[in-house]
Amino acid sequence: MSSTAAETIAPLSGDNRPFAFRQFSPETLKTALRQMYLIRRFEEGAEESYMRGLIHGTMHLSIGQEASAVGSCLALSDTDQITSTHRGHGHCIAKGAEVGRMFAEFFGKETGYCRGRGGSMHIADVTKGNLGANGIVGGGLPIAVGAALSMKMQKRKDVVVCFFGDGANNEGAFHESLNMAAIWKLPVIFVCENNKYGMSVSTERSTAVANIAERAVAYAMPGVTVDGNSISAVAEAVHVATKRARAGEGPSLVECKTYRHRGHSKSDRNRYRTKEEIAEWVAKDPIGRFETELKDYGILDEAGIAAIRDSVETEIANGIEFAKASPMPDPSEATRYVYSD
Amino acid sequence: MSEAKTAGRELSYAQAIQEAIAIAMERDERVFLMGEDVGVYGGAFQVTGDLVHRFGDDRIIDTPIAELGGAGVAVGAALTGMRPIYEFQFSDFATLAMEQIVNQAAKLRFMLGGAVSVPLVMRFPAGSGTGAAAQHSQSLEAWLGHVPGLKVLQPATPYDAKGMLLAAIEDPDPVMIYEHKILYKMKGEVPEGHYTVPIGKALVRREGPDATVVASSIMVHKALDAAEKLAEEGIDLEVVDLRSVRPMDRETIIRSVMKTGRLVCVYEGVKTLGVGAEISAMVAESEAFDYLDAPILRLGGAEAPIPYNPELEKAVVPQVPDIIAAVRQLVRKER
């Protein structure tokens, strides 16, 4: 935990369950698990499609980071905004996107969210408040602050969740953005998904502080480091930060310590980390943990979990079929959408 | 254009810009301005002046000295329903903000398949002549002119400064406006009230049959001065004010060159790979090529940073005698 501790949620008397189980209905929790599966299976489906030559270019998979995506978006509405990263498929799904249109985008199809113009790194669904993934590390940070300025100027109660990775915390954009959000008390929650590596360079080698949340001190905002593989821990920290933002009290920084099971991108040969380290984190998989909790607290049993998994399989298969069957963009329209029509 | 009064009221270029900002902010509550020292200081070149007292500091926003972040905040606000105007204190400082301008503002609409637009205006005080030396005097409009997704304007008169800014604010796409610092104090006729100058249209400032000078920004005035002096020796110049680097008004330029058969491009940015290179190539590739009676000439900035010493500073950008000499060379070759 960083030195500027966030408000903690007092357990209801006699209720020692984790925050998410006290805060959200069983239906919401089941939906959250379903979204985590959906992200996992989407990523695996994308990886498989890539291997089969259905997707070109590259992609950055978020397998292992599902808790930070879903936990951060749990209490957001469609009018709350997010900015996302190059590792943004999970954020997109957590904010309510349809996997069929996402696969279609990855396949370069006209029915994709970006009509095949953006691909994995620019996936967005503005109708659900997702302002987009970003190919530039740190690119989304000032944009999130600008969106938060809009919310304030338009007197909306909506907030902006700004996802970024540990790599972005050494970009100038990070520091400029946190400072501006703080001086103007803007409703933005900076959610750092610290998966330990900026491509190949570890945070120990790249970052002067042990916990990125400590950097909140420099910008006079609450900063908290949580177990990013615990959906409840993420949801709790973001809930507190969101409450503060909606109350007009300004931004917060939430650091989610997590891990990507796959390499940085398709070119990664994993030379910078050990098999043991990867195995250790795979054992801390956020989905398995959440399943266990749901069973322990009597919200789901094995049959219920199997039913959710089955429905996700169907949705993924249908999504891939939709994408395959969709039309390609017309090359005569290659320069369309550069300017407004 | 809406009922613009054309009585002979004169404003400076800076006042004309300020008036455009005020009109836009009165008409549309989504419009706001942000930048460094734009509040009580009134802007480094007094463009925003007292606007903060009129509109409050939540619409005339002083930013920290953080150009990358500031530009990105403007992009984010534009994406989510606002109409920001971002003022760079000096255009040179926009080099710190290239990421947000080039990768984000210019490309977001395209990358998202048309799902968003970025109605953003950025203002760039540019150019030499103030003794501010190499890091405060550049003309880098060709950099941004190279980026699809942006529109890049260079108003040369107070009338255009106001009308182009209003057009830019009402445009759905990101518009970059290069304002020459030496022009801020120049006075000219400016109608009261709202009017717009269309984006992407060059203007023939002076008609003449002997040679075309396509000039941008402050060079328009130098070209007009040169034309007056050349007229005394019987050379009658046509002066085209480029006004818009992107989109470029191919039609007006080509029509003029087909009429005169001679072309000189005059611009303050570095000559090599500059705006004049594009104009020259466009003409050379066009139906006007067969009408050329002489090689195309370019007068641009020297291959050097802008020096501090005033004589050196003048020496590195085209001056009136340079334009006169170039035109004489072109015209006499054929006579």
Interface residues (C-beta under 8 A of the other chain):
Chain A: Q81 T83 G112 Y113 C114 R115 G116 R117 G118 H122 A124 V126 L131 G132 N134 G135 I136 G139 L141 P142 I143 A144 V145 G146 A147 A148 L149 S150 M151 M153 Q154 G172 A173 E176 S177 N179 M180 I183 T335 R336 Y337 V338 Y339 S340 D341
Chain B: F32 D58 T63 P64 A66 L68 G69 G70 A71 G72 V73 A74 V75 G76 A77 A78 L79 T80 G81 M82 P84 E99 Q100 N103 Q104 L108 R109 F110 M111 L112 G113 G114 A115 V116 S117 P148 G149 K151 P172 D173
